[in-house]
Amino acid sequence: MSNETQNPVTPELPDSPVHMTGTDHVTIWGSNEADTVEFYRDLLGMPLVLRQPNLDDPSQTHLFFDTGDGRILTFFVSDDRPSNQQGQRGGVGAVHHLCFSVDPDEYEETMQALEDAGHRYNVFDRGIFHSIYTTDNNGLVIELSADKYEIPNDRRGEILAKAQELREDDGADYAKDEHLRGAIEALGLEVVEHDLPDASAGTGGL
């Protein structure tokens, strides 16, 4: 039995005992406050909205950043921990990367800001969106993605599931621009394309 049969892709709520209402926050083991604030607030523009002791370990500080839509990213930090640019360890259960949305109109300015701050980055056309990849002060991979088309947040899951259906019908290995555009059209939404720079196809890793 194929994965498509066992685990169908659909925007419908599953028949599960509970259902989530959204993402509240993600918490990361950070290094120190100064480096964390420098990257996430001063470079990526996330307001620092709350600072308090880690309630499970008051020797650490708990920083709360607004990622732009009220969803929160938090860090446990301590001033005795230096940042580590060696990168994160992989493996089952590890975090591969975090992805945040960028306004398509600020996409090129974002790349320039990373360059000015001395952060290396790669840019890829991921088929259904564009992505900038860089790393934070601890080597955690950070993806900054911009939508190719205007996508209402309350229809995003529905659009992606339709793009998946079109991809399967097309026999394509992954969802491409034409599948996303076709999904938007099939659902009766206006197709509004964003002007993004050309980028290499991102199908072979970072």
C-alpha positions in Angstrom: 0.0 0.0 0.0 1.5 3.4 -1.0 1.9 6.3 1.3 -0.6 8.2 -0.8 -3.2 5.6 0.1 -2.2 5.2 3.7 -1.7 8.9 4.4 -3.9 10.9 2.0 -3.1 14.6 1.7 -6.2 16.7 2.5 -7.1 20.0 4.2 -9.9 18.4 6.1 -9.6 17.9 9.8 -8.6 14.3 10.7 -10.8 12.1 12.8 -8.6 12.6 15.8 -9.5 13.0 19.5 -8.2 16.6 19.6 -7.6 19.4 17.2 -5.1 22.3 17.4 -6.1 25.9 16.9 -2.6 27.0 15.7 1.0 27.3 16.7 1.5 29.2 20.0 5.3 29.1 20.3 8.4 27.2 19.6 11.2 27.2 22.2 14.9 26.9 21.4 17.9 26.3 23.6 19.8 29.5 23.0 23.3 30.8 23.9 23.3 34.2 25.5 20.9 37.1 25.4 23.1 39.6 23.5 23.8 37.4 20.5 20.2 36.1 20.4 18.7 39.6 20.4 21.3 40.8 17.9 20.2 38.2 15.3 16.4 37.8 15.9 15.5 41.4 16.9 18.2 43.6 15.4 18.6 41.7 12.1 15.4 39.8 11.4 13.2 42.5 13.0 11.3 40.4 15.6 10.2 42.5 18.6 11.4 41.2 22.0 8.0 41.2 23.7 8.7 39.4 27.0 11.7 38.6 29.2 11.4 36.5 32.3 13.2 33.7 34.2 12.9 30.2 32.8 10.2 28.9 35.1 11.8 25.5 35.3 15.3 26.8 35.8 15.4 30.4 37.1 19.2 30.6 36.5 18.3 31.0 32.8 16.4 33.8 31.1 13.4 33.1 28.8 13.2 35.5 25.8 9.9 35.8 23.8 10.0 37.2 20.2 7.0 38.0 18.0 7.7 36.4 14.6 5.4 38.9 12.8 1.9 37.5 13.1 1.6 37.0 16.9 3.2 33.6 16.8 6.0 33.5 19.3 9.6 32.2 19.1 11.2 31.8 22.5 14.8 31.1 23.7 16.3 29.9 27.0 19.5 31.8 27.3 22.3 32.4 29.8 25.1 35.0 29.7 27.7 32.3 30.5 26.9 30.4 27.2 28.9 31.5 24.1 27.3 31.2 20.7 28.2 28.2 18.7 28.6 28.6 14.9 29.6 24.9 14.4 26.0 24.0 13.5 23.4 21.8 15.0 23.6 18.0 15.4 21.2 16.1 13.1 19.4 12.9 13.8 15.9 11.8 14.7 14.1 14.3 16.9 16.5 17.2 16.0 15.3 20.4 14.5 16.4 20.7 10.8 15.5 24.4 10.4 13.1 27.1 11.3 11.2 29.0 8.5 9.8 32.5 8.7 7.8 34.4 6.2 9.2 37.5 4.4 7.2 40.1 2.5 8.0 39.5 -1.2 8.5 43.2 -1.6 11.3 43.1 0.9 13.0 39.9 -0.4 16.0 41.5 -2.0 16.4 44.0 0.9 16.5 40.9 3.2 19.4 39.4 1.2 21.2 42.7 1.3 20.7 43.0 5.1 22.1 39.5 5.6 25.1 40.3 3.5 25.7 43.6 5.3 25.6 41.8 8.6 28.1 39.2 7.5 25.7 36.3 7.3 26.3 33.9 4.3 23.1 32.7 2.6 21.8 30.7 -0.3 18.7 31.4 -2.4 16.5 28.8 -4.0 13.3 28.6 -6.1 11.5 25.8 -4.1 8.8 25.3 -6.7 5.9 26.7 -4.7 7.8 29.5 -2.9 11.2 31.2 -2.9 13.6 30.7 0.0 16.7 32.3 1.5 18.8 30.1 3.8 21.2 31.3 6.4 22.2 30.4 9.9 21.6 32.1 13.3 24.3 32.9 15.9 24.3 29.2 16.9 24.5 27.6 13.5 20.7 26.8 13.4 19.5 26.8 9.8 17.0 29.7 9.2 14.8 29.7 6.1 13.2 33.0 5.1 10.5 32.2 2.5 8.5 34.5 0.3 5.3 33.3 -1.5 5.3 33.4 -5.3 1.5 34.2 -5.3 -0.8 35.9 -2.9 -2.2 33.2 -0.6 -4.9 33.9 2.0 -3.7 32.4 5.3 -7.1 30.8 5.9 -6.9 29.0 2.6 -3.2 28.0 2.6 -3.7 24.4 3.6 -6.5 24.0 1.1 -4.3 25.5 -1.7 -1.3 23.3 -0.8 -3.5 20.1 -0.7 -4.9 21.0 -4.2 -1.4 21.6 -5.5 -0.5 18.1 -4.2 -3.4 16.7 -6.1 -2.3 18.4 -9.3 1.3 17.3 -8.7 0.2 13.6 -8.4 -2.0 13.9 -11.5 1.0 15.3 -13.3 3.3 12.6 -12.1 5.8 15.2 -10.9 8.3 14.4 -8.2 7.5 17.6 -6.3 5.1 20.5 -6.3 6.0 23.1 -8.9 5.0 26.7 -9.8 2.4 25.4 -12.2 0.8 23.2 -9.6 0.5 26.0 -7.1 -0.9 28.4 -9.7 -3.3 25.8 -10.9 -4.5 25.1 -7.4 -5.2 28.8 -6.9 -7.2 29.0 -10.1 -9.0 25.7 -9.4 -10.3 27.1 -6.1 -11.6 30.2 -7.8 -9.2 32.6 -6.2 -7.5 35.5 -8.0 -4.0 34.8 -9.2 -1.7 37.6 -7.9 1.9 36.8 -8.7 4.8 38.5 -6.8 7.9 39.8 -8.5 10.7 37.7 -7.1 14.3 37.4 -8.5 15.4 34.4 -10.5 16.9 31.7 -8.4 18.3 28.2 -9.0 16.0 25.2 -8.4 16.2 24.1 -4.8 15.9 20.3 -5.2 19.3 19.1 -4.0 19.6 20.3 -0.4 21.1 23.5 1.0 
